[in-house]
Amino acid sequence: MLHKLNKRAVVVIVAIVAIIAVVGSSFAWFVTRSSLLQNINLAGIDVSADVFFVDGSNTKFSADEFKDKDGLYVLSLDETDVNYIGNLHVFVGLEGTACVRVRMSHEWTSPDGKVLQRSVNVPYKFGENWFDNRNADYSVYYAGKDMSGKADFDSVSFISGIDETKLDTSDLADGTTVRLLIQVDAVQVNRYPQLWNIEKLPWK
């Protein structure tokens, strides 16, 4: 039996699409979004993200401690800080069968509070089967088999630190921070063309 989209779910999706469409090449959406992680319950699909830091002693810290007033994660570029960008770990959870992607954007802020025009992609270590399409749409897609063929909850590694050899911050002053927006997005496998506005999945 086919599931029907409820009106509230449609409104949420349209709002998300509208926000993304406005973004373009800027990061103005940071000042208007107050929610970092958005759990969407749509036709039996529930997606979420577990965001945390793991320091050099392998101690785990909840990333919720490092949210700013807008609900964005604040990452440090100082390796001695718990919220150092290289300590970032993210797991994506899914209940139901769906196509999944994670939309990401970063805002680089100088020590004096000035937003820097810096659009370089952070060289994260992505888990197995993730397809990096950030240059096209700020998104990383799960390209493996359906994360869950049943209604059971499943969780996969999305980010496990960064590739230190590819992180170049030589142009940044000490004390520069990064505000990170993460949005986990999932749709039924037959609905991504309409809801994601793409003809085919990026790796195909």
HUBEL-V910097 format. One line per field, one symbol per residue. ss: DSSP state (H for helix, E for strand, - for the rest). phi: phi as a letter, one per 40 degrees, with the letter a starting at -180 (. if undefined). Layout:
ss->???
phi->???
This chain:
ss->------HHHHHHHHHHHHHHHHH----HHHH---------EE--EEEEEEEEEE-----EEEHHHHE-----EEEE-------EHHHEEEEEEEE---EEEEEEEEEEE-----EE-------EEE---EEEEHHHH-EEEE----------EEEEEEEEEE-HHH----------EEEEEEEEEEE----HHHH---------
phi->.ccbccccccccccccccccccdfbbbccccbcbbcbbcbbbfgbbbabbbabbcccgccbccccbccccgcccbcbccccdcddcccbbbbbabhbacbabcbabbcbcdcgccccbbcccccccccgcbcbcccagbbbcbccdcacbcccbbbcbbbgbcdcbcbbccbcdgcbbbbbbbcbbbdccbccccbfbcacdcc
